[in-house]
Amino acid sequence: MKSVRAAFRLEEMVVPHLRQVEGYVPVEPPEALAAALGLSLESLVKVDANENPYGPSPKALEALARYQRYHIYPDPFQRRVRQALASYTGFGPEWLLAGAGSDELIDLLARLFVGPGDRVIDLAPTFGMYSVVARVCGGEVVEVARDDEFQVSLESVARSLDSRVKVIFLTNPNNPSGTLTPMETVKGLIETECLVVVDEAYFEFCDMTCAGLLREHRNLVVLRTCSKWMGLAGLRLGYGIMDPALVQRLMAIKNPYNVNAAAEVALVASLEDTDVLQSRVAAIVRERERLHQGLKGLPGVRVWPSWANFVLCRFPPGEAVRMKETLARLGIIVRYFDRPRLRDCLRFSVGRPEDNDRLLEALRKLL
């Protein structure tokens, strides 16, 4: 049938607010990195994505191998997942919602609260997904800069508030700096009466949470992930703790089968193996402190104290890109952010002791 349109004009048909959206810059998978560098997969030290170097718990791996119902759709209401998380968090299932990574929950919250013309406060520099999802929804991103120590200024936030601001995103500890926002500052953000989303992706590495404020403040959401401390990054599982009425709103707009069966199996088994997982967290924290001390000893390098599973460093002007590229040729993959305040910085995930030794040795030679 002949079309009534003269031609299909892609750019003209894309909704206007999505034409210029820049996507999140993800990391490359190790297989692609090894192939590009001409190195074996086993020779790589991959410390660019804040992954758990010890992987999933033994019980999770055993449960995944035993499970026989991958051909059946998972529970759209996440009953088993939410019950397991209830036992871990101390909040009833009605307060909990799981997602395909906490990224999905960030997206769902933005879709629920942010429309064309609405504003989102982004406490920059921070995790890049907040600004991406806000723009995808047609919202305007208001960047409120952190200070030189990557701390949040309530006065700066107050100057940026108006009736169009709907959501404030706060990563705590912050990514990529690893710095912790004091509880009084978190409370100050909640008092703005905007929706305040506190992303506690690294909670298990610092043991500080604002979840205790949830029952008093309906405008607070706490997000967490199973990618870091559980070592389940590849299975994509995160969760939010929030007012039960908000859980129901998000339940209505999420994809019905958003948490896959493998993620459910791994979560339940992992929460039966918390002693092993917590011992690995303790090992990562010890290595974080050792890595921090080793980096502090490098000439011309500024290191920020970290409460997460990574460390951020600033190098002399122009050196960060050279370091990243040289380390990659040595098979050491680190994270670089091409943003104004981070262009002289590299972020190093905490690896196993032998990974951290190799990184520090290479940096000492390069510097």
N, C-alpha and C positions, 0 to 999 in steps of 0.2 A: 504494500500500500504506500502510495506516495505521501511523504511527510508534508504537513502544512508549514513546517519550519524550513527556512532557507538552508540552515546549517546548524549543527550542534555547537554552541559556543560555550565551552566549559567554564572559562573564567567569568563570563557574564551570568551564568546560572548558579554559580556558587554563592551562598548567602554572603552579603558584604562583609560581616564581621569576621568571617573565617578566611578571607582571601589573603590576609597578611599574617596569620597566626604562625609563629615559629614553634616547632615542636620541642619537646624535652630532648636533651642530648644524652642518649643512653650509652652504656659501655658495650664494647664488642664481646662476643662470646670467646672463650679461650681457644676454641678450634680455629676460628677465623684469625685471631691474633697470631697463633703459632704458624699458620699457613702464610700469612703476610710477612712474618719475620724470618721465615725459613728455619724455624726451630721446632724441636719436638714438643708435644703438649706437656710431657713430663718435666721438661726443663724450665717451664714458665714459673715465675713467682707472680701471682696475680693478686695485687693488693690495691685494686682500683675501685671496688664496688661495695666495700663494707660487708662482704660475705663472711660467713663463719668458716674458718679454715678446717674445722673438724667435722663438718657435715652433719647429717641428721643423727639422732640417737639410734643405737643398735635396735631398740625395740620398735622404732618407727620403720626401719628398713625391713625387719622381720615381718611386721604387720602388712606392709605394702606387698611383700612377696607372697604372703598367704592369701590375701584378699582375692575373691573369685567373682565379684559382681561388678566389674568395671563396665560391663555392657548395659547396666541399669542406670537410669538417670538418678542423680543424687537428690536428697530431700530439699525441696525448694524453701522449706521453712527452717532448715538448719538445726533441727531439734537436738541431735546428738552433739553437734559442734557447740551450740550455745550452752548446753548443759555442762559439757566439759569445761568450757571457758568460765562458766559460773563458779565451778568448784575452784578454779585457779584464781579468779579475780575477787571473789567475795560478793559479786553482784548477781542478782537473779537473772535467768535467761531473758526476761522481758526488757532488761537494760542493755542487751548485747545484740550486735549484728556483725556478721562476718562478711568479708569480701574477698575478691580475687586480688589479694594484696591490699594494703591500706590505700594504695593508689586508687582502687575502685571506689572506696568510701570517700576519698577526697573529691572524686569526680561526682559521685551521687550527691554529696552535700552541696557542691557548687550548683548542680542542676536544680536542686530543690530551692535554693535561696538566691541565686544570682541570675538575673536576666539582663537584657540589653539596657544599658544606662546605669546599672547598679555598680557599686564599687567594692573592691576587696583590698584590704591592707596586707601588704607583703613586707615582712620585716627582713629586709635584704642586708647582706647576702644570706640566702637560706635555700632550702630544698626547692628545686625548679618547678615541680609539678603544680604548685599552688597558682602561680601566674599563668601557666598553660591552661589549666582547666577553667580559670576565671575568664580568660579571653575566648575560649571555645564556647562558653555560655553567653558571650556578648558583653561581659562585664569589663569594667575599667580597673586596671591594677594601679593602686597607689603605693609606690615604694616609700617606705619609711626606713631610712638608713639606720643600721646599728652603729654604735660608736666604735672607736678603734680597738676596744676589747671585745667587740661583737655582742655588747649588751644592748638591751632594748630600753629606750627612753620613753617613759609614759608621757612626758611633756610633748615630745615629737609626735607621738600617736594622737594626743589630744588635738594638736594643731591640724591634723589631717582628717579629723572626724567631721562628717556632715550627715545630713539625712539620707544620703545615697549609699553610705557605707553599710554593708550588710554582714560581712564576715571578716574576721581577723584570724589569720593562720599563724601559729607559733610552733616551731619545732623545738622540743626541749628534752635532752640537750640538742643544741642547734647543729644542723648539718649545712655547711662543711666545717664549722669551727670547733665543734665538740664542747662549746661553752654552755654553761647551765644558767637558765634564767631564774632568779630568786622567786620564791613563792609570793612575796609581796607584790612583785611586778605582775605575775600571773593574775592575782586578785584584782589589781588595778585595771587590767585589760577586761576582765569579766564585768567590772563595774560600768564599762561603756555601754552595756546592754546590747552590743552586737553579738552575733553568734561567734564564740571564741572556740576555735578548733586547736587543741593542743596535741601535737603529734609526738607521742612518746615512743617512737620507734626503737630508741636505745635505752628504754626504761631499765631493763635487767642489768645494764652495765653501770648504772648510777644509783638505782634504788630510790629515786625521788619521783613522786607522782603527785598530781593534783586531783586524782580520782576521788579523794575524800571530800572535794567540794561539789561533786556532781549532784548530790541529793538536795543541796541548797540552791543550786543555780541551773535553771533549765536551759540557759544559753551557753552552757559548757558541753563540749564533746571531747572525749579523750580517745585518741587513736593509738593502736599498737600493732606490731607486726610479728609474725612467726619466722620471718626471713633471717633475722640476725641471731638471736640467742638460740633458737631451735634449729637453725641451719636448713630451713625449708624454702629458701629463696626461689628455687626452681619450681616449686609447687604453687606459688602465689597464694598466700593466705595471710590476711590481716583481720583485725576486728576493731570495732568501736564500742565504747561504753557511753551511754547517753540516756536522756529521758525516754521512758518507754513510748510516749506519744511520738517522739521523733523516730524511734525504731520502726514504728508502724508506718509512718510516712515513707521512710526509705525502703521498707519491705515492699511497698506498693509500686515503686518505680525501678527497683533493681531487676536485673535479668533473673528469671526464675531459678535457673540452675547455676548460679554464679560461683558457688564453691564446689569444686569437682570432688569426686569420690576419693581419689587418691589423697587429696589435701585433708579431707575429713579423717581418713584412716590414720594418716601420719600425725595429725594433731592429737587425736585421742591417745595414740600410743606414746607420743612424746610426753604428754602430761602424766603418763604413768612411769616416766623415766626422768623425772626432774632432777634427781640427785646427780645423775650423769651430766645432764645439761648444765646444771648450776656449777658443777666442778669445771666444766669447760669455760663457762663464763668467768669464773675465778682465774683460770689460766690466762684467758685473754686480757683480763684487767691487769694481771701481773706483767704480762708482756707489753701491754700499753705503757705502763710506767717505765719499764726498761727501755722501750723504744723512745719514749719521751726524753729520758736522760741521755740516750745516745745521740739523739738529734740535737739536743741542747749544746752538746760539745762540738758541733760542727761550726767552723768559722763563718761569720756573717749570716747565720740562720736564726730566725725568730720562730719560736715554737709556742703555741698556745696550750695551756693545760686542757685536757680532754676528759669528758665524762662518758664518752661513747666507746666504740670499738675502732677508732681511727684517730689520727693525729694530723693537724694542719700546720704547715711550715711556710714561712715567707723566706725567699731567697733574695740575694742581691738583684737589683733591677736587670731584667733581661735574661736571667739565668734559669728561670723555672722551665721555660719551653725547651731550652737546650738540655736541661737535666732530664726532662720527661723523655725526649727523643733518644738520648744516649742510654738511659736506663732500659728503654724498650729494646734497643739493639742488644742489650745484655740479657734480655729475657725477663726483665722486671717491669711489670705494668702498673703504673700509678695513675692517679686522677689529676687532671689539669682542668681548670675552669677559665674559659676565655671571657671573663667579665672584668669590668674596670677595677674593682677592689681586690680581685683575686688573681690578676695576671702574673703576679710574681710569686704565687703560692702553688704548692703541691699538697695533695691530701694522700696520706698513706694509711690504708686499712691495716689493722693489726693481724699479722699472720702467725704461723707457727714459729717457734724459736729459731729454727734454721732459716726460715724465710726472712725474718727480721734481721738475723745476722748477715745474710747475703745483701739485703738492702743497705744496711749501715756500712758494710765494707765497701760497697760500690760508691756510696755517697762520699765516704772519706777519701777515696782515690780521686773522684771527680772534683772535689773541692780543694 
